[in-house]
Amino acid sequence: MTTLEPLTFRGDLDVPEGLPRGLDLGRINKDTVDKAIAMFGRPLVEQVTDHALLADDYAYRAFLDFKDKSNSMNWRTFDTAVEHGLDALDDVTPAVAALFEQMESVPDWVDFDQIYRGAVAFWRAGMIVQPILAWATIAGGFSMYSATRPVLFSGRLRKADKVGTRLIESFRYVVAAYTPGGMGRFEEGFRLTAKVRMIHAAVRHSLNNSEAWDWADWGIPINDMDSMVTQAGQFGVKFTDAVQASGIRFSDRELDDIFALSRYVGHVIGVAPAILHTDYDDARRKTELHTMLELPPDDLCRDVVESVIRFSIENPPGDVEVLPGPIAKVMTNERRLKLAYGLLREWLPADVMDALGAEKTAWRHILPAARPLIRVADRVQRALPHDDEKAAFTLLHNFNSAIAVPNGDKRNEVASYDEISADVAANKGGMPVVAKV
């Protein structure tokens, strides 16, 4: 493999000088680079990997204004602007104005009717959605070497007393963003997406200044490359693949609609237009490329995946039961853990499951055995009169009741900006300091 010439301009803040191009970062699996170039073409491979050194500067510049006490911008005024618009503020800095201009812009490819249909399709599959989100999408997402690095610093996914809070916060965000109608400008999905975007900026700032952040290995914290695959892959390709692997088929129109929704969520959360997926086929292509270039899961990935799955089993978010009643009654926690890993054998690639050290128990046969029955039931249900919107909102009602913020206090619906920044800055996850050379 030929080493690339360093980029002369990355357009990003706080990136140290002298870093290699994205393709030469330590996080890239060098054994698969030539295969990736042969399959996807060098231009796409270079474009995607170079975005490991690019991130959301709109939100980052706004965050720097929050830290500057010489102006009136802070977390409180940001929350006010998200809920009521910039006109609710008397004084707005140029960086905050630019962030809201970008975030509130509606690209010409957005069709809100299509986005609404995509959200209905996302949830209409019923109860199977809950374990897929908990185990395949959220926990399984941390099987990715690169995705795991930023979250390790706060310790919130390595410490038992913090895992539950982090998991429920993730559920709240995903449920809100993917609720039909939730991404309207003054709806809950848009509001939480904007808040998560600023949490990412705060975490990025703390990691940028951490002696334990390995720039030459990992690139910029919470970068465009990984943010893109969160929407295109984690809540797109990998979610829809898992649902269909379970025997429930999405129509071509449903897939188009789901990926239009995830594309718009990606736009609002700040994924650069140059790398944001354009449709289902583009999302699959970029997700497969990202997966091919990932290093195998390491011990840190294994710890995070198991901590999330084990907690979701022992303490289901809001006590929502993800298994049918008759099965749930006979399932101990250890059986549930084996079942979760058995299902993941169908939902995640075999090499990933092997790298995670997942035991091959008899539970891995349960979904292949049930899939023909699920497939037939799905076909019959689709052939008969059905109300997908009602099915989606019924599931969402139960989910939202379970993950509701105690006492309706919106300050606790997602991570506290200041708390997460402090935890990351203190490296409560215990990540080792990078040796100076």
C-alpha positions as MATLAB code, in Angstrom:
seq = 'MTTLEPLTFRGDLDVPEGLPRGLDLGRINKDTVDKAIAMFGRPLVEQVTDHALLADDYAYRAFLDFKDKSNSMNWRTFDTAVEHGLDALDDVTPAVAALFEQMESVPDWVDFDQIYRGAVAFWRAGMIVQPILAWATIAGGFSMYSATRPVLFSGRLRKADKVGTRLIESFRYVVAAYTPGGMGRFEEGFRLTAKVRMIHAAVRHSLNNSEAWDWADWGIPINDMDSMVTQAGQFGVKFTDAVQASGIRFSDRELDDIFALSRYVGHVIGVAPAILHTDYDDARRKTELHTMLELPPDDLCRDVVESVIRFSIENPPGDVEVLPGPIAKVMTNERRLKLAYGLLREWLPADVMDALGAEKTAWRHILPAARPLIRVADRVQRALPHDDEKAAFTLLHNFNSAIAVPNGDKRNEVASYDEISADVAANKGGMPVVAKV';
ca = [
       0.000    0.000    0.000;
       1.317    3.435   -0.945;
       1.425    5.990    1.853;
      -0.634    9.048    0.966;
       0.663   12.584    0.963;
      -0.514   14.506    4.080;
      -3.489   16.780    3.558;
      -2.440   20.421    3.465;
      -5.809   21.609    4.794;
      -8.350   19.685    6.822;
     -10.662   22.539    7.706;
     -10.955   21.318   11.271;
     -10.217   22.791   14.690;
      -7.688   21.498   17.222;
      -6.189   18.854   14.918;
      -2.439   18.539   15.572;
       0.033   19.060   12.771;
       1.813   16.142   11.183;
      -0.954   13.563   11.204;
      -1.170   11.103    8.316;
      -3.999   10.919    5.820;
      -7.045    9.027    7.033;
      -6.104    5.835    5.209;
      -2.806    5.717    7.107;
      -4.284    6.111   10.600;
      -3.657    3.239   12.993;
      -7.399    2.527   13.223;
      -7.480    1.358    9.598;
      -7.108   -2.380    9.019;
      -4.088   -2.445    6.712;
      -4.785   -6.063    5.743;
      -7.976   -5.037    3.954;
      -7.042   -1.708    2.346;
      -6.065   -3.152   -1.034;
      -9.251   -5.230   -1.143;
     -11.328   -2.163   -0.256;
      -9.707   -0.115   -3.033;
     -10.316   -2.926   -5.524;
     -13.975   -3.226   -4.505;
     -14.961    0.395   -3.943;
     -12.375    2.409   -5.874;
      -9.600    4.573   -4.475;
     -11.549    7.888   -4.678;
     -14.328    6.663   -2.371;
     -11.894    4.934   -0.003;
      -9.791    8.097    0.319;
     -12.842   10.336    0.675;
     -14.378    8.248    3.467;
     -11.159    7.688    5.405;
     -10.033   11.326    5.116;
     -13.218   12.212    6.981;
     -11.762   10.465   10.027;
      -9.843   13.766   10.318;
     -12.890   15.976    9.778;
     -15.728   16.639   12.185;
     -18.665   18.943   12.923;
     -17.113   22.399   13.211;
     -20.490   24.186   13.254;
     -21.305   22.675   16.637;
     -17.709   22.873   17.838;
     -17.411   26.628   17.172;
     -20.724   27.172   18.949;
     -19.440   25.129   21.901;
     -16.322   27.320   22.089;
     -18.634   30.327   22.365;
     -20.374   28.625   25.303;
     -17.018   28.454   27.063;
     -16.272   32.114   26.351;
     -17.743   34.031   29.296;
     -17.474   37.352   27.428;
     -20.719   36.643   25.563;
     -24.195   35.472   26.571;
     -24.071   32.060   24.892;
     -24.289   29.028   27.177;
     -26.089   25.702   27.508;
     -29.221   27.354   28.856;
     -29.517   29.800   25.967;
     -28.829   26.974   23.500;
     -31.681   24.918   24.939;
     -33.938   27.974   24.705;
     -33.030   28.473   21.039;
     -33.615   24.805   20.227;
     -37.051   24.862   21.834;
     -38.216   28.295   20.658;
     -35.879   29.394   17.842;
     -33.061   31.946   17.717;
     -35.571   34.790   17.846;
     -36.113   33.906   21.505;
     -32.579   35.173   22.254;
     -31.547   38.814   22.458;
     -27.908   38.329   21.501;
     -26.509   35.557   19.305;
     -22.875   35.025   18.339;
     -22.001   34.407   14.668;
     -20.971   30.804   15.421;
     -24.282   29.962   17.078;
     -26.198   31.684   14.270;
     -24.264   29.638   11.705;
     -24.998   26.400   13.593;
     -28.742   27.079   13.613;
     -28.739   28.179    9.986;
     -27.157   24.866    8.988;
     -29.247   22.759   11.379;
     -32.558   24.365   10.398;
     -31.879   24.334    6.660;
     -34.019   21.818    4.769;
     -32.120   20.340    1.816;
     -34.027   20.038   -1.446;
     -33.926   16.237   -1.177;
     -36.058   16.241    1.971;
     -39.662   15.047    1.615;
     -41.310   15.155    5.045;
     -44.085   12.805    3.938;
     -41.428   10.264    2.974;
     -39.591   10.778    6.273;
     -42.852   10.183    8.144;
     -43.407    6.929    6.223;
     -39.827    5.915    7.007;
     -40.444    6.298   10.734;
     -43.630    4.216   10.488;
     -41.743    1.505    8.612;
     -38.923    1.573   11.188;
     -41.296    0.597   14.019;
     -44.058   -1.391   12.331;
     -42.141   -4.682   12.671;
     -43.306   -4.866   16.290;
     -41.643   -6.390   19.338;
     -38.573   -7.662   17.464;
     -37.482   -4.015   17.109;
     -36.711   -3.722   20.828;
     -34.065   -6.478   21.139;
     -32.610   -5.465   17.788;
     -32.162   -1.885   18.979;
     -30.795   -2.933   22.366;
     -28.548   -5.782   21.303;
     -27.733   -5.498   17.593;
     -27.834   -1.741   17.009;
     -26.691   -0.088   20.245;
     -24.619   -2.849   21.902;
     -23.534   -4.283   18.549;
     -22.418   -0.834   17.421;
     -19.756   -0.927   20.109;
     -18.224   -3.997   18.506;
     -16.627   -1.484   16.130;
     -13.126   -0.600   17.255;
     -13.415    3.047   16.202;
     -16.892    3.655   17.650;
     -15.786    2.414   21.058;
     -12.802    4.753   21.543;
     -14.600    8.028   22.419;
     -17.141    6.438   24.787;
     -14.477    4.716   26.880;
     -13.132    7.898   28.436;
     -16.191    8.795   30.510;
     -16.398    5.320   32.045;
     -20.160    5.340   31.533;
     -20.140    2.083   29.573;
     -17.532    0.343   31.702;
     -19.039    0.956   35.128;
     -22.133   -1.009   36.131;
     -23.788    1.907   37.923;
     -23.571    4.097   34.796;
     -24.454    1.683   31.973;
     -28.206    1.848   32.543;
     -28.319    5.637   32.409;
     -26.318    5.696   29.182;
     -28.475    2.994   27.573;
     -31.780    4.674   28.408;
     -30.445    8.018   27.138;
     -29.607    6.325   23.839;
     -33.093    4.857   23.643;
     -34.694    8.240   24.317;
     -32.759    9.865   21.501;
     -33.379    7.105   18.940;
     -37.068    6.793   19.802;
     -37.579   10.562   19.522;
     -35.637   10.986   16.271;
     -37.321    7.998   14.598;
     -40.875    8.724   15.780;
     -43.212    9.602   12.884;
     -43.194   13.392   12.678;
     -40.463   13.616   15.311;
     -37.964   15.462   13.113;
     -40.159   18.500   12.558;
     -38.315   21.650   13.599;
     -40.041   22.035   16.962;
     -40.651   18.348   17.669;
     -38.907   16.122   20.209;
     -36.750   14.285   17.684;
     -35.209   17.456   16.307;
     -34.717   18.863   19.810;
     -32.917   15.773   21.132;
     -30.859   15.423   17.948;
     -29.646   18.995   18.440;
     -28.813   18.304   22.090;
     -26.915   15.106   21.241;
     -25.030   17.063   18.585;
     -23.808   19.518   21.206;
     -22.937   16.692   23.614;
     -20.698   15.353   20.849;
     -19.044   18.775   20.571;
     -18.453   18.883   24.323;
     -16.972   15.371   24.356;
     -14.811   16.214   21.365;
     -13.410   19.261   23.162;
     -12.502   17.203   26.235;
     -10.897   14.483   24.111;
      -9.014   17.025   22.001;
      -7.305   18.121   25.202;
      -6.748   14.675   26.666;
      -3.277   13.191   26.918;
      -4.837    9.785   26.406;
      -6.399   10.521   23.012;
      -4.295    8.800   20.333;
      -4.585   11.086   17.305;
      -2.366    9.056   14.983;
      -4.362    5.923   15.751;
      -7.955    7.155   15.992;
      -8.153   10.455   14.106;
     -10.331   13.289   15.358;
     -12.851   12.427   18.101;
     -16.425   11.800   16.893;
     -15.412   12.372   13.299;
     -17.475   12.521   10.113;
     -16.531    9.020    9.030;
     -17.926    7.444   12.191;
     -20.882    9.832   12.474;
     -21.872    8.949    8.911;
     -21.880    5.225    9.612;
     -23.934    5.715   12.789;
     -26.826    6.907   10.623;
     -26.154    4.970    7.416;
     -25.058    1.784    9.162;
     -25.965    1.472   12.808;
     -29.528    2.816   12.513;
     -29.776    2.047    8.815;
     -28.197   -0.961    7.117;
     -27.486   -2.994   10.246;
     -30.921   -2.311   11.734;
     -32.858   -3.163    8.574;
     -30.664   -6.205    7.892;
     -31.336   -7.527   11.396;
     -35.095   -7.046   11.040;
     -35.086   -8.843    7.692;
     -32.808  -11.589    9.005;
     -35.531  -12.207   11.571;
     -38.062  -12.971    8.828;
     -39.786   -9.595    8.407;
     -39.380   -8.092    4.957;
     -39.193   -4.403    4.129;
     -40.490   -3.371    0.725;
     -38.234   -1.377   -1.579;
     -40.307    1.716   -0.823;
     -39.983    1.170    2.932;
     -36.203    0.913    2.616;
     -36.098    4.108    0.560;
     -38.215    5.836    3.200;
     -36.185    4.596    6.190;
     -32.934    5.731    4.629;
     -34.401    9.115    3.708;
     -35.205    9.521    7.408;
     -31.754    8.438    8.573;
     -30.213   10.770    5.994;
     -32.150   13.737    7.378;
     -31.249   12.819   10.969;
     -27.632   12.725    9.774;
     -28.019   16.205    8.281;
     -29.436   17.662   11.500;
     -26.804   15.991   13.679;
     -24.049   17.490   11.544;
     -22.688   14.818    9.188;
     -20.882   16.585    6.330;
     -22.871   16.583    3.043;
     -19.829   15.251    1.191;
     -19.998   11.960    3.088;
     -23.639   11.719    4.220;
     -25.361    8.790    2.514;
     -27.728    9.666   -0.340;
     -29.966    6.590   -0.432;
     -30.178    2.924    0.583;
     -27.594    1.715   -1.947;
     -25.125    4.459   -1.017;
     -25.622    3.740    2.696;
     -24.913    0.053    2.137;
     -21.821    0.783    0.046;
     -20.345    3.164    2.639;
     -21.271    0.917    5.559;
     -19.644   -2.100    3.936;
     -16.521   -0.053    3.211;
     -16.381    1.211    6.811;
     -16.815   -2.350    8.109;
     -14.103   -3.682    5.813;
     -11.619   -1.077    7.056;
     -12.414   -1.608   10.759;
      -9.934   -3.303   13.034;
     -11.356   -6.408   14.732;
     -13.027   -5.910   18.132;
     -10.526   -5.832   20.997;
     -10.892   -6.468   24.738;
     -12.331   -2.991   25.272;
     -15.017   -3.640   22.656;
     -15.839   -6.979   24.275;
     -16.199   -5.348   27.698;
     -18.517   -2.618   26.428;
     -20.714   -4.940   24.344;
     -21.188   -7.368   27.221;
     -21.817   -4.624   29.776;
     -24.585   -3.129   27.629;
     -26.195   -6.475   26.812;
     -25.963   -7.773   30.366;
     -27.478   -4.617   31.812;
     -30.310   -4.576   29.256;
     -31.102   -8.145   30.253;
     -30.931   -7.701   34.003;
     -32.546   -4.251   33.963;
     -34.562   -3.803   30.744;
     -34.943   -0.084   29.940;
     -37.953    1.022   31.928;
     -38.627   -2.661   32.696;
     -39.816   -3.156   29.101;
     -39.905   -6.894   28.450;
     -38.345   -7.673   25.084;
     -39.430  -11.314   25.031;
     -42.901  -12.819   24.584;
     -44.588  -13.445   27.943;
     -44.526  -17.282   27.967;
     -40.822  -17.340   27.078;
     -39.934  -14.558   29.510;
     -41.378  -16.499   32.450;
     -38.895  -19.359   32.079;
     -35.830  -17.285   31.230;
     -33.154  -16.691   33.851;
     -30.686  -13.876   33.270;
     -28.001  -16.308   32.159;
     -30.382  -17.879   29.669;
     -31.266  -14.428   28.393;
     -27.593  -13.631   27.940;
     -27.085  -16.797   25.921;
     -30.214  -15.999   23.899;
     -28.970  -12.476   23.182;
     -25.653  -13.764   21.867;
     -27.476  -16.495   19.953;
     -29.612  -13.885   18.196;
     -26.561  -11.725   17.563;
     -25.088  -14.653   15.651;
     -27.820  -13.956   13.076;
     -27.653  -10.175   13.291;
     -23.892   -9.487   13.263;
     -21.158  -10.930   11.010;
     -19.695  -14.250   12.174;
     -16.138  -12.873   12.318;
     -17.286  -10.051   14.613;
     -19.049  -12.495   16.935;
     -15.969  -14.722   17.014;
     -13.751  -11.727   17.790;
     -16.127  -10.805   20.626;
     -15.524  -14.271   22.057;
     -19.240  -15.094   21.958;
     -19.961  -18.680   22.942;
     -21.700  -20.763   20.266;
     -24.580  -22.066   22.329;
     -27.682  -23.905   21.143;
     -29.575  -20.601   21.344;
     -28.016  -19.569   18.017;
     -30.402  -21.993   16.329;
     -33.586  -20.407   17.688;
     -33.938  -17.652   15.092;
     -33.194  -19.874   12.065;
     -35.837  -22.274   13.407;
     -38.401  -19.523   13.990;
     -37.650  -17.498   10.871;
     -39.838  -19.511    8.432;
     -42.827  -19.091   10.747;
     -42.130  -15.375   11.218;
     -41.761  -14.973    7.450;
     -45.102  -16.655    6.747;
     -46.855  -14.644    9.458;
     -45.396  -11.429    8.027;
     -46.539  -12.274    4.501;
     -50.042  -13.076    5.695;
     -50.190   -9.883    7.740;
     -49.039   -7.812    4.751;
     -51.646   -9.465    2.490;
     -54.516   -8.675    4.874;
     -55.774   -5.181    5.714;
     -53.286   -3.647    8.147;
     -52.544   -0.326    9.811;
     -48.768    0.172   10.021;
     -49.129    3.628   11.547;
     -51.261    2.285   14.403;
     -48.808   -0.584   14.977;
     -45.877    1.844   15.077;
     -47.523    4.228   17.514;
     -48.687    1.371   19.763;
     -45.108    0.139   20.112;
     -43.820    3.676   20.572;
     -46.399    4.406   23.279;
     -45.205    1.436   25.313;
     -41.574    2.320   24.720;
     -41.990    5.986   25.599;
     -43.859    5.140   28.800;
     -40.996    2.894   29.856;
     -38.162    5.335   29.151;
     -39.924    8.527   30.249;
     -37.841   11.011   32.205;
     -38.689   10.830   35.925;
     -41.040   13.688   36.847;
     -40.833   14.943   33.262;
     -37.562   16.753   33.994;
     -36.074   17.397   30.548;
     -32.727   18.287   32.105;
     -32.171   14.576   32.710;
     -33.392   13.169   29.399;
     -29.890   12.934   27.905;
     -26.431   13.302   29.398;
     -25.632   16.503   31.254;
     -23.311   18.576   29.081;
     -21.130   19.575   32.014;
     -21.111   16.152   33.663;
     -20.114   14.234   30.545;
     -17.417   16.817   29.726;
     -15.997   16.542   33.233;
     -16.057   12.736   33.210;
     -14.274   12.611   29.847;
     -11.722   15.239   30.904;
     -11.039   13.263   34.086;
     -10.691   10.077   31.986;
     -12.903    8.145   34.389;
     -12.710    5.228   31.986;
      -9.018    4.897   32.794;
      -7.663    5.018   29.237;
      -3.845    4.931   29.201;
      -1.887    8.095   28.427;
      -0.322    8.042   24.978;
       3.473    7.862   25.113;
       5.257   10.947   23.780;
       7.729   10.310   20.975;
];
